[in-house]
Amino acid sequence: MKKHLLSAKVRIIAAIAASLAALSPFLPVARAQDTEALRQAYQYMLNNFEQNLAEARQSGNDSQVVDTLSGGAIANQYFGNFQKASDLLMEALKIARAIEDRGREQSVLYSLASVRSKLGDDYGIEFLEGQLEETARDKESQRIILENLGLAYRSVGNFNKAIPVYHRNLELTRELEPKGEKEVWALFHLGTTYANIQDYDRSLEILEEGVSLAREIKNIDLANTFMTWLAIGHKNKGNYPVALGIFQEALQLAEEKEESEVIFAMLGNIADIYIAQEEWQKAKPLQERRLEIARSNQDKISEYITLEALGEVYFWSGDIEKAIELQKEAIAATNAFYTEGDNHLLGLVLDRLGFLLLRAGKLKEAERTLRSAIEAYDNQRKQFSNIHNLFSMSQDDINLSQNYASSDSYRSLQQALIAQNRSDEALEAAEQGRGRAFAELLLSRLEAESQAEFDNEPLSLEEMKQIARREKTTIVQYSVLYDYNWLYRGRLGVNNPKTGQSSLYIWVIKPSGEVVFRQVRLGRPLQELVRDARNFIALQARRPINLKGKPSPLQEIYSYAIAPIAEELPTDPRERVTFIPHDALFLVPFPALQDANKNYLIEQHTILTAPSIRVLDLARQQKDRSSNSGSSGAFVVGNPTMPMLQVQLGKPPIQLAPLPGAELEAKAIAEMLGVEPLIGSQATKAAVVRGMRQARLIHLATHGLLETKGFHLTSLLSSLALAPAGDDDGFLTAREIMELDLNAELAVLSACDTGRGAITGDGVVGLSRSFIAAGVPTVLVSLWAVPDAPTATLMTQFYQALQGGVDKATALRQAILATKQQFPEIQAWGPFTAIGVAE
């Protein structure tokens, strides 16, 4: 009987999946929490695919054929048969275009972009660009492709390419269907993309045009949607009175028409404006009225949302007990719609409650609640791992996004444990909460190569001690704390002082096994300190700075991050110290930190960094693997023929500046290492990738690309500039590097900004992470651009020291000290950092 019920359930889920396949490849996932039933459903679809397709063809119903092909494609995608899925979708696309079914054409294109992403084409961008060329004579297809392509560019954060695509989409829409809903939505896509690059004036101008058009075509719902986005744009720009006026006007209209759903939404929007301005008492009656509406409509989802929002208002008003009571009511309200397996919702509600309990001093209850929140987030991550084939995102991107959500739960848990004087357990929680996606990347590589399973359990304190002893290093682990949980910080805006970092937890793990804990209250947000330190270094390079007796920003950071533990660090400067930074500390140039007597940290210690202790441990295992790989020799690249880059919208691309100094550096180092460097047009992506795969040592002297003038080029973010060739643009991206299989023991990225990237709960997501993930146990990077002469000196000294037989960390220290003697400005030697293992 139970088996019969299960098979019926499978058939039902399969039917849902098949019927929704034409709409989106992701919708079945949202409908099914039971991963085993989902797997069986897709297996059922595969088993019956040929028969269903034959029946669809016999019926003569081409729309049914498209839907059946799409259903078969998503089932194949689920099981990892990506090429088969792509082939089926291409057939479906051809039929949809032949019958001019634009809705199905749109959904099939979306699905194709997803599956092409799994075949190595991020979000199907290359595929969609190719489709534009193939459909040049079909303007309706062009419009559909442009809409999908714009979404793909936005998904990777490449907004400066998305904007011209959306402009073309708007022009075509106006030509094909002027003064219609599609034109309004084309304006929406364009306006919100300008908001992504913080061009709020242009964004608001376009959104206002959308509001006018929606009113002109008498689509009031669409006009209200645009009014909301328009008000949000003014809010983001800081124009609170204007945003408030828009929401109040919309509220008045909704009240005249007795539209309770719109009234509910507008009351929440107005309350958000008051919260952003810390006018809690004005927000409270608005949220109370929303609660009345939700309960009168018997809408449990709206009730849950409002109870949380009202609890937040009470929290900010200082009534923590009432806030806890309301949060518990909110959790109770979720019982009406919560389905087993909805771990994201469970994690969020427990995360918020755990923070409130922590603030109320209810430490044991807070600890239990936060551990439950973390467990829910972990279960969600496992769920996504089971279905990751259906997403355009890579498994690593999914892991990063999941770990971001749980990062504050780990912070709060550490605070609860420290408040109970359980610093060792807090260290285990700190380590467990970071570098997890990175560790999974390394583990998957090691497992694939050794055909063995590796333990992915969190490190215990004893295991951390063993790692410190094995690496012959003193490990310094940091946690950056905030006074408020991210669910609360986000409502206030980034410029509110309440959103900044407030404290540091610091653990010192000595090779002897001794563990020391310190906590420090920050005088001002760490991000501010790091920004001031970088500005100070840049100014100091141009002229002497008179601090008038005040400590420099580098001394200020030292006073918080190093001084409290200075007496616990080794006194012999030859002994290693491995820093495990966190949050904004990843951007701190540790060698350049100064004590009160103006002694630099690099003068006192041999320094390394790592994203986490677990990653340090796995990097060591990669070192052991690379030592037995058979790779030999060095591979050196310098000053490739520079590619073109568009740095400003509406302007033609420009060529990146050549680096003659990098060419001289590469030639000198290549001669020292007894190899021929790749220079100029020789240094194409294909040639560089081929050379890196065979090398034991990699040295790349070229531009490292992060961002330009506020346009986040995520497809290029953390890229290395190489020589263009044919259709290849010349940029080797972080993701492309990550997917390589490298056996080098060391990669030296002698380029500006190679140590930077997007800071997440997982660490810095950038070039250094990608090289370690690709198999390199140690990477030498730079946090900023350094002039040619000191770079050449430092690199030459570094390789000479390596040839003298010292380890990598010692070689870097000797090179920095030698460079500092010749070029005393911090800018010349301060940004260089070795990440990973020393030996």
C-alpha positions in Angstrom: 0.0 0.0 0.0 2.8 2.4 1.0 4.6 1.6 -2.3 1.4 2.3 -4.3 1.0 5.7 -2.5 4.6 6.6 -3.2 4.4 5.7 -6.9 1.2 7.8 -7.1 3.0 10.7 -5.5 5.9 10.3 -8.0 3.4 10.4 -10.9 1.8 13.5 -9.5 5.1 15.3 -9.1 6.2 14.2 -12.5 3.0 15.5 -14.0 3.6 18.9 -12.3 7.2 18.9 -13.5 6.2 18.1 -17.0 3.5 20.7 -17.1 5.7 23.4 -15.7 8.8 22.6 -17.7 7.7 25.0 -20.4 7.5 27.8 -17.9 10.8 27.4 -16.0 13.3 24.7 -15.2 13.3 25.8 -11.6 9.6 25.7 -10.7 9.3 21.9 -10.0 12.1 22.4 -7.4 10.1 25.0 -5.6 7.1 22.7 -5.5 8.8 19.6 -4.1 10.6 19.5 -0.8 10.9 15.7 -0.8 14.2 15.2 -2.7 13.8 11.4 -3.0 10.3 11.9 -4.5 11.7 14.5 -6.8 14.4 12.2 -8.0 11.9 9.4 -8.6 9.6 11.9 -10.5 12.4 12.9 -12.9 13.3 9.2 -13.3 9.6 8.5 -14.1 9.7 11.3 -16.7 12.8 9.8 -18.3 11.4 6.3 -18.4 8.3 7.5 -20.2 9.9 10.2 -22.3 10.1 8.3 -25.6 6.6 7.1 -25.4 5.2 10.5 -24.5 7.2 12.2 -27.3 5.9 9.7 -29.8 2.3 10.3 -28.7 2.8 14.1 -28.9 4.2 13.8 -32.4 1.3 11.6 -33.5 -1.2 14.0 -32.1 0.0 16.7 -34.5 0.0 19.2 -31.6 3.4 21.0 -31.9 2.9 22.8 -28.6 2.6 19.5 -26.9 5.8 18.3 -28.6 7.7 21.4 -27.3 6.4 20.8 -23.8 7.4 17.1 -23.9 10.9 17.9 -25.2 11.2 20.5 -22.5 10.1 18.0 -19.8 12.6 15.4 -21.1 15.3 18.1 -21.1 14.8 19.1 -17.5 14.8 15.4 -16.4 18.1 14.9 -18.2 19.5 18.1 -16.7 18.5 16.9 -13.2 20.6 13.7 -13.7 23.5 15.6 -15.2 23.0 14.7 -18.9 23.6 18.3 -19.9 24.4 17.7 -23.6 21.3 15.5 -24.1 19.2 18.2 -22.4 20.7 20.9 -24.6 20.0 18.8 -27.8 16.3 18.3 -26.7 15.8 22.0 -26.0 17.4 23.0 -29.3 14.8 20.8 -31.0 12.0 22.4 -28.9 13.3 25.9 -29.7 13.2 25.2 -33.5 9.6 24.0 -33.2 8.5 26.9 -31.0 9.9 29.4 -33.5 8.3 27.5 -36.4 4.8 27.8 -34.9 5.6 31.3 -33.6 4.7 30.5 -30.0 6.7 33.3 -28.4 5.8 32.3 -24.9 7.3 28.8 -25.3 10.2 30.2 -27.2 11.0 32.5 -24.2 10.8 29.7 -21.7 12.9 27.3 -23.8 15.6 29.9 -24.3 15.7 30.4 -20.6 16.1 26.7 -20.0 18.8 26.5 -22.7 20.7 29.3 -21.0 20.6 27.3 -17.8 21.8 24.0 -19.3 24.5 25.8 -21.3 25.8 27.2 -18.1 26.3 23.7 -16.9 28.3 23.0 -20.0 30.7 25.8 -19.2 29.0 28.8 -20.7 28.1 31.0 -17.7 24.4 31.6 -17.7 24.4 30.8 -21.4 25.8 34.2 -22.4 27.8 32.9 -25.4 24.9 30.9 -26.6 22.5 33.8 -26.3 25.0 36.1 -28.1 25.2 33.5 -30.9 21.4 33.3 -31.1 21.3 37.1 -31.7 23.4 36.6 -34.9 21.3 33.6 -36.0 18.0 35.4 -35.7 19.0 38.7 -37.2 15.9 38.8 -39.5 13.4 37.8 -36.8 12.8 40.9 -34.6 10.5 39.2 -32.2 13.0 36.5 -31.5 15.7 39.2 -31.2 13.5 40.9 -28.5 13.1 37.7 -26.5 16.8 36.9 -26.8 17.8 40.4 -25.6 15.5 40.0 -22.6 17.2 36.8 -21.6 20.7 38.1 -22.4 20.1 41.1 -20.2 19.0 38.8 -17.4 22.1 36.7 -17.9 24.5 39.7 -17.8 22.8 40.9 -14.6 23.1 37.4 -13.1 26.9 37.6 -13.4 26.9 41.2 -12.3 28.1 42.5 -15.7 25.8 45.5 -15.6 27.7 47.6 -18.1 26.9 45.0 -20.7 23.3 44.5 -19.5 22.4 48.1 -19.9 23.0 48.4 -23.7 21.3 45.1 -24.2 18.2 46.4 -22.3 18.4 49.6 -24.4 18.2 47.5 -27.6 15.4 45.5 -26.1 13.4 48.7 -25.3 13.9 50.0 -28.9 12.7 46.7 -30.4 9.7 46.5 -28.1 8.7 50.0 -29.0 8.9 49.1 -32.7 7.0 45.8 -32.3 4.4 46.6 -29.6 4.4 50.3 -28.8 2.5 51.6 -25.8 2.0 48.1 -24.3 2.8 46.1 -21.2 6.0 44.7 -22.7 7.3 48.3 -23.2 6.5 49.0 -19.5 8.5 45.9 -18.4 11.3 46.8 -20.8 11.6 50.2 -19.0 11.5 48.3 -15.7 14.5 46.1 -16.6 16.5 49.1 -17.8 15.6 51.3 -14.9 16.4 48.7 -12.2 19.7 47.9 -13.9 20.8 51.5 -13.7 20.0 51.3 -10.0 22.4 48.3 -9.8 25.2 50.6 -10.8 23.9 53.3 -8.4 23.0 55.7 -11.2 19.8 56.6 -9.3 19.1 59.7 -11.4 18.9 57.8 -14.6 17.1 55.0 -13.0 14.4 57.2 -11.5 14.0 59.0 -14.9 13.3 55.7 -16.6 11.0 54.3 -13.9 8.9 57.6 -13.9 8.5 57.0 -17.7 7.3 53.5 -16.9 4.7 54.8 -14.4 3.4 57.3 -16.9 3.1 54.6 -19.6 1.3 52.2 -17.3 -1.2 54.9 -16.4 -1.6 55.8 -20.0 -2.6 52.2 -20.9 -4.8 52.1 -17.8 -2.9 49.2 -16.1 -3.2 50.4 -12.5 -1.6 47.3 -11.0 1.5 47.8 -13.1 1.5 51.5 -12.3 1.5 50.7 -8.6 4.3 48.2 -9.0 6.4 50.9 -10.7 5.5 53.5 -8.1 6.9 51.1 -5.5 10.1 50.7 -7.3 10.2 54.5 -7.9 9.9 55.1 -4.2 12.5 52.5 -3.4 14.9 54.3 -5.8 14.3 57.6 -4.0 14.8 55.8 -0.6 18.1 54.4 -1.8 19.2 57.8 -2.9 18.3 59.2 0.5 15.3 61.2 -0.7 13.1 59.9 2.2 10.4 62.7 1.9 9.9 62.0 -1.8 9.7 58.2 -1.2 7.3 58.8 1.7 5.1 61.0 -0.5 4.9 58.4 -3.3 3.9 55.6 -0.8 1.3 57.8 0.9 -0.3 58.7 -2.4 -0.5 55.0 -3.3 -1.9 54.2 0.1 -4.6 56.8 -0.3 -5.6 55.5 -3.7 -5.7 51.9 -2.4 -7.9 53.0 0.6 -10.3 54.7 -1.8 -10.7 51.5 -3.7 -10.6 49.3 -0.6 -7.7 47.2 -1.9 -6.5 45.5 1.2 -3.5 43.8 -0.3 -2.2 47.1 -1.6 -3.0 48.9 1.7 -1.0 46.1 3.5 2.0 46.6 1.2 2.0 50.4 1.3 1.7 50.5 5.1 4.8 48.3 5.2 6.7 50.5 2.8 5.9 53.6 4.8 7.0 51.9 8.0 10.3 51.0 6.3 10.9 54.6 5.6 10.4 55.5 9.2 12.6 52.6 10.4 15.4 53.8 8.0 15.2 57.2 9.7 14.9 55.6 13.2 11.4 57.0 13.9 10.3 53.8 15.6 7.1 55.3 17.2 5.8 56.3 13.8 6.4 52.8 12.4 4.7 51.0 15.2 1.0 51.9 14.5 1.5 51.2 10.8 2.7 47.6 11.6 -0.1 47.1 14.1 -2.6 48.1 11.4 -1.0 45.6 9.0 -1.3 42.9 11.6 -5.1 43.6 11.9 -5.4 43.4 8.1 -3.5 40.1 7.9 -5.6 38.5 10.7 -8.9 39.8 9.3 -8.0 38.2 5.9 -6.8 35.0 7.7 -3.6 35.4 5.8 -1.0 33.5 7.9 1.9 34.4 5.7 1.2 38.1 6.0 0.6 37.7 9.7 4.0 36.0 10.1 5.8 38.8 8.1 4.1 41.5 10.1 4.7 39.9 13.5 8.4 39.9 12.7 8.4 43.5 11.4 6.5 44.6 14.5 8.9 42.7 16.7 11.7 44.6 15.0 10.1 47.9 15.8 9.8 46.9 19.5 13.4 45.8 19.5 14.6 49.2 18.2 12.3 50.9 20.7 14.1 49.1 23.6 11.4 46.6 24.5 13.4 43.4 23.9 10.9 41.1 25.8 8.0 42.2 23.6 10.2 41.7 20.5 10.9 38.1 21.7 7.2 37.5 22.3 6.3 38.7 18.9 9.0 36.6 17.2 7.7 33.5 18.9 4.2 34.4 17.7 5.7 34.8 14.2 7.2 31.3 14.4 3.9 29.9 15.6 2.1 31.6 12.6 4.4 29.7 10.2 2.9 26.4 11.3 -0.1 27.2 9.1 2.0 27.2 5.9 5.4 25.7 6.8 6.1 22.5 4.9 8.6 19.9 6.1 11.9 20.6 4.5 11.5 24.4 4.1 14.8 24.9 5.9 15.4 28.4 4.6 12.4 29.7 6.4 13.2 27.8 9.5 16.8 29.1 9.5 15.6 32.7 9.1 13.0 32.7 11.9 15.4 30.9 14.4 18.3 33.2 13.4 16.2 36.2 14.3 14.9 34.7 17.5 18.4 33.6 18.6 19.7 37.1 18.1 16.9 38.6 20.3 17.5 36.0 23.0 21.2 36.8 22.9 20.5 40.5 23.3 18.2 39.7 26.2 20.9 37.8 28.0 19.1 34.5 27.7 22.3 32.7 26.7 21.4 29.0 27.0 18.2 29.5 25.1 20.0 31.7 22.5 22.6 29.0 22.0 20.1 26.2 21.5 18.1 28.4 19.1 21.2 29.5 17.1 22.4 25.9 16.8 19.0 24.9 15.4 19.2 27.8 12.9 22.6 26.6 11.8 21.3 23.1 11.4 18.4 24.3 9.3 20.7 26.3 7.0 22.9 23.2 6.7 20.0 21.1 5.7 19.0 23.7 3.1 22.5 23.6 1.7 22.3 19.8 1.4 18.9 20.1 -0.3 20.4 22.4 -2.9 23.3 20.1 -3.4 20.8 17.4 -4.4 19.2 19.6 -7.1 22.1 21.9 -8.1 22.1 20.5 -11.7 18.9 22.4 -12.3 20.4 25.8 -11.5 22.5 28.1 -13.8 24.7 28.8 -10.8 27.7 26.5 -10.2 27.7 24.3 -7.1 30.3 26.7 -5.6 28.1 29.7 -6.2 25.2 28.0 -4.5 27.4 27.0 -1.5 28.7 30.6 -1.3 25.1 32.0 -1.2 24.0 29.4 1.3 27.0 30.1 3.6 26.4 33.8 3.4 22.9 33.3 4.9 24.3 31.4 7.9 27.3 33.6 8.6 25.6 35.8 11.2 24.2 32.8 13.0 27.8 31.7 13.6 28.7 35.2 14.8 25.8 35.2 17.3 26.6 31.7 18.5 30.2 32.8 19.2 28.9 35.8 21.2 26.6 33.5 23.2 29.4 31.1 24.0 31.9 33.8 24.9 29.3 35.4 27.2 29.3 31.9 29.0 33.2 31.9 29.2 33.4 29.0 26.6 36.0 30.5 24.3 37.3 27.1 23.1 33.8 26.2 21.8 33.5 29.7 20.3 36.7 29.0 18.4 35.2 25.8 17.0 32.1 27.7 16.0 34.2 30.5 14.3 36.1 27.9 12.3 33.0 26.0 11.4 31.4 29.1 10.0 34.0 30.2 7.5 35.6 29.0 4.3 33.1 26.2 4.0 32.4 26.6 0.3 36.2 26.8 -0.3 36.8 23.7 1.7 34.1 21.8 -0.3 35.8 22.9 -3.5 39.1 21.5 -2.3 37.6 18.3 -0.9 35.7 17.6 -4.2 39.0 17.9 -6.1 41.0 15.7 -3.7 38.2 13.0 -3.7 38.0 13.0 -7.5 41.8 12.5 -7.8 42.2 9.9 -5.1 38.9 8.1 -5.5 38.6 8.3 -1.7 36.2 10.0 0.6 37.6 12.8 2.8 36.1 13.8 6.2 34.2 17.1 5.9 33.3 17.3 9.6 34.1 20.6 11.4 37.5 20.7 13.0 37.8 20.1 16.7 40.1 22.2 18.9 42.4 19.3 19.2 42.6 19.0 15.4 43.4 22.7 15.1 46.3 22.3 17.6 47.6 19.4 15.5 47.6 21.5 12.4 49.5 24.3 14.1 52.0 21.8 15.3 52.4 20.1 11.9 52.7 23.5 10.0 55.1 24.8 12.6 53.2 28.0 12.9 51.3 30.1 15.4 47.8 30.4 14.1 45.9 33.7 14.8 42.2 33.4 14.1 40.0 36.5 14.0 36.2 36.9 14.1 34.7 40.3 13.3 31.5 41.0 15.2 28.6 43.3 14.7 26.2 44.6 17.4 23.2 43.7 15.3 22.2 40.7 13.2 22.2 41.1 9.4 18.4 40.9 9.4 18.3 44.1 11.5 21.4 45.9 10.0 19.9 45.7 6.5 16.9 47.7 7.3 19.0 50.7 8.4 21.1 51.2 5.4 24.9 50.9 5.0 25.7 54.4 6.1 24.0 54.1 9.5 26.7 53.8 12.2 24.8 50.9 13.8 25.6 48.7 10.8 29.4 48.8 11.3 31.8 46.2 12.8 32.0 46.6 16.6 34.3 44.0 18.1 37.1 41.5 17.4 37.5 38.1 18.9 41.1 36.8 18.6 42.4 33.3 19.2 46.1 32.4 19.2 46.8 28.6 18.7 50.5 27.9 19.4 52.4 24.9 18.1 52.8 23.9 21.7 49.1 23.4 22.0 48.4 26.4 24.1 45.3 28.4 23.1 44.8 32.1 24.1 41.7 34.2 23.6 41.3 38.0 23.6 38.4 40.2 22.7 38.6 43.8 21.7 36.0 46.6 21.3 36.6 48.6 18.2 36.7 52.4 18.4 35.2 52.7 14.9 34.2 50.3 12.1 36.9 48.2 10.7 35.9 49.0 7.1 36.6 52.7 7.9 40.0 51.8 9.3 41.0 49.8 6.3 39.9 52.5 3.9 41.9 55.1 5.9 44.9 52.9 5.9 44.9 52.5 2.1 44.4 56.2 1.6 47.3 56.9 4.1 49.6 54.5 2.2 48.7 56.1 -1.2 49.3 59.7 0.2 52.5 58.7 1.9 53.9 57.5 -1.4 53.6 61.0 -2.8 54.6 63.2 0.2 55.5 63.0 3.9 52.4 63.1 6.2 52.4 65.0 9.5 50.2 63.1 11.8 50.7 65.7 14.6 51.3 63.0 17.2 48.2 60.9 16.3 48.7 57.2 15.4 48.5 56.3 11.8 45.7 54.1 10.5 48.2 51.2 10.3 49.1 51.8 14.0 45.4 52.0 14.9 44.7 48.6 13.2 47.7 47.2 15.0 46.3 48.4 18.3 43.2 46.4 17.8 44.3 43.3 15.8 47.9 42.7 17.1 48.7 44.5 20.3 46.2 42.5 22.5 48.1 39.3 21.4 51.6 40.6 20.8 53.0 39.0 23.9 51.6 35.6 22.7 53.4 35.7 19.3 56.8 34.1 18.9 59.8 36.3 19.7 62.0 34.8 17.0 61.2 36.6 13.8 62.0 33.5 11.8 59.1 31.6 13.3 56.0 31.6 11.3 52.6 33.2 12.1 49.6 32.3 10.0 46.8 34.9 10.2 43.2 33.7 9.5 41.5 37.1 8.7 37.8 37.7 8.7 35.5 40.2 7.0 37.3 43.5 6.3 40.6 42.1 7.8 41.1 40.3 4.5 42.1 43.7 3.0 44.6 44.5 5.7 48.3 44.5 4.7 49.5 42.6 7.7 53.3 43.1 6.9 52.8 46.9 7.1 51.0 47.1 10.4 53.0 49.2 12.9 53.3 49.2 16.7 53.4 52.3 18.8 57.2 52.5 18.2 56.7 52.4 14.5 58.1 48.8 14.1 56.5 47.0 11.2 55.0 43.5 11.8 57.1 42.0 9.0 60.2 43.0 10.9 59.1 41.0 13.9 57.4 37.9 12.3 57.4 35.6 9.2 53.8 36.0 8.0 51.3 33.9 6.0 47.5 34.1 5.7 44.8 31.5 5.0 41.0 31.8 4.6 40.4 29.2 7.4 42.3 26.6 9.3 40.4 23.9 7.4 41.5 25.3 4.1 45.1 25.5 5.4 44.8 21.8 6.3 43.5 20.9 2.8 46.1 23.1 1.1 48.7 20.9 2.9 47.1 17.8 1.4 47.3 19.5 -2.0 51.0 20.2 -1.4 51.6 16.5 -0.8 49.7 15.7 -4.0 51.6 18.3 -6.1 54.9 17.0 -4.8 54.1 13.6 -6.3 52.5 14.9 -9.6 55.6 14.8 -11.8 55.2 18.4 -12.9 58.5 20.2 -13.4 59.9 23.5 -14.3 58.7 27.1 -14.1 56.2 28.9 -16.3 56.6 32.7 -16.6 54.3 35.3 -18.3 55.0 39.0 -18.6 53.2 42.0 -20.3 50.8 40.2 -22.6 49.4 42.2 -25.5 46.7 43.9 -23.6 43.0 43.3 -24.3 40.2 45.9 -24.8 37.9 46.8 -21.9 34.8 48.9 -21.8 35.1 51.0 -18.7 32.3 53.6 -19.3 28.9 53.2 -20.7 28.4 54.8 -24.1 32.1 55.0 -24.7 34.1 52.7 -27.0 36.4 50.1 -25.3 39.9 51.1 -24.5 43.0 48.9 -24.5 44.6 48.3 -21.0 47.9 50.0 -20.6 51.0 47.9 -21.5 53.3 46.9 -18.6 56.9 47.2 -19.9 58.2 46.8 -16.4 56.4 43.5 -16.0 58.0 42.4 -19.2 61.5 43.2 -17.9 60.5 41.5 -14.6 59.4 38.3 -16.4 62.5 38.1 -18.5 64.8 38.5 -15.5 62.9 35.9 -13.5 62.7 33.5 -16.4 66.5 33.8 -16.9 67.0 33.1 -13.2 64.7 30.0 -13.4 66.2 28.8 -16.7 63.0 29.1 -18.9 61.7 31.2 -21.7 58.9 33.6 -20.8 55.7 34.2 -22.7 55.6 37.8 -23.7 53.2 40.0 -25.8 51.0 38.3 -28.3 52.4 34.8 -27.3 50.6 35.1 -23.9 47.1 34.1 -25.1 44.7 32.4 -22.7 45.1 29.1 -24.5 48.9 29.2 -24.3 48.9 30.3 -20.6 46.4 27.6 -19.5 48.5 25.0 -21.4 51.7 26.2 -19.7 50.2 26.4 -16.2 48.9 22.8 -16.4 52.5 21.5 -16.8 54.3 23.8 -14.4 55.6 23.3 -10.9 56.0 27.1 -10.4 53.7 29.7 -12.1 54.7 33.4 -12.3 52.2 35.8 -14.0 53.1 39.5 -14.4 50.1 41.3 -15.9 47.1 43.3 -15.0 44.7 41.9 -12.3 41.2 43.2 -12.9 38.6 44.0 -10.2 36.2 46.8 -11.2 36.3 50.1 -13.0 34.4 53.2 -12.0 31.6 51.4 -10.1 30.7 48.9 -12.8 31.0 45.5 -11.2 32.4 43.3 -14.0 31.8 40.0 -12.3 32.4 38.0 -15.5 35.8 39.8 -15.4 36.0 40.5 -11.7 39.2 39.0 -10.4 40.5 38.3 -13.9 44.0 38.3 -15.4 44.5 40.3 -18.6 46.1 38.1 -21.3 46.6 38.5 -25.1 43.4 38.4 -27.1 43.2 35.8 -29.9 40.4 35.3 -32.4 37.1 35.2 -30.5 38.8 35.1 -27.1 38.7 38.5 -25.3 41.9 37.8 -23.4 40.5 37.7 -19.9 41.2 34.6 -17.8 38.5 34.8 -15.1 38.6 33.4 -11.6 36.0 30.8 -12.5 38.0 29.6 -15.5 41.1 29.3 -13.3 39.1 27.4 -10.6 38.1 24.8 -13.2 41.7 24.0 -14.1 43.6 21.0 -12.8 47.0 22.5 -11.7 49.9 20.7 -10.1 52.1 23.7 -9.3 53.4 24.1 -5.8 53.5 27.9 -6.0 51.7 30.6 -8.1 53.0 34.2 -8.0 50.5 36.7 -9.2 52.6 39.7 -9.8 49.7 42.0 -10.7 47.7 44.7 -8.9 44.7 43.7 -6.8 45.3 39.9 -7.2 44.7 39.5 -3.4 41.4 41.3 -3.5 37.9 40.3 -4.5 34.4 40.1 -3.1 34.5 39.6 0.6 32.0 36.9 1.8 31.5 34.8 4.8 33.7 32.3 2.9 36.6 34.7 2.6 37.8 36.6 -0.5 36.3 35.3 -3.6 38.9 36.1 -6.2 42.0 35.0 -8.0 43.9 33.6 -5.0 41.0 31.4 -4.0 40.7 30.1 -7.6 44.4 29.1 -7.8 44.2 27.3 -4.5 40.9 25.6 -5.6 42.7 24.6 -8.9 45.3 22.7 -6.9 48.0 25.2 -6.0 48.8 25.1 -2.2 50.5 28.5 -2.0 49.7 31.7 -3.8 51.6 35.0 -3.6 49.4 38.0 -4.3 49.3 41.8 -4.0 46.5 43.9 -2.4 47.2 47.0 -4.6 49.3 48.2 -7.6 53.0 48.5 -7.0 55.4 50.5 -9.2 57.7 48.5 -11.6 61.0 49.1 -9.8 60.1 47.8 -6.3 58.1 44.9 -7.8 61.1 43.8 -9.8 63.4 44.1 -6.8 61.0 42.1 -4.5 60.4 39.4 -7.0 64.1 38.9 -7.8 64.9 38.8 -4.1 62.1 36.3 -3.5 63.3 33.8 -6.1 66.9 34.2 -5.0 65.8 33.4 -1.5 63.8 30.4 -2.7 66.8 29.1 -4.6 68.8 29.5 -1.4 66.6 26.7 0.1 64.3 28.6 2.5 60.6 28.1 2.6 58.1 30.4 0.7 57.1 32.5 3.8 60.7 33.1 4.8 61.6 33.9 1.2 58.8 36.5 1.0 59.9 38.1 4.4 63.5 38.4 3.2 62.3 39.9 -0.1 60.1 42.4 1.6 62.8 43.5 4.0 65.3 43.9 1.2 62.9 45.9 -0.9 62.0 48.0 2.1 65.6 49.1 2.5 65.7 50.3 -1.1 62.1 51.6 -1.3 61.0 52.6 2.2 57.4 53.7 1.2 54.8 51.2 2.3 53.2 51.2 -1.1 56.3 49.6 -2.6 56.4 46.5 -0.3 53.4 46.4 1.9 50.7 44.6 -0.1 52.5 41.3 -0.8 51.0 38.3 1.0 51.6 34.5 0.8 48.4 32.5 1.2 48.5 28.8 2.1 51.3 26.6 3.3 54.9 27.8 3.8 56.9 24.7 2.8 
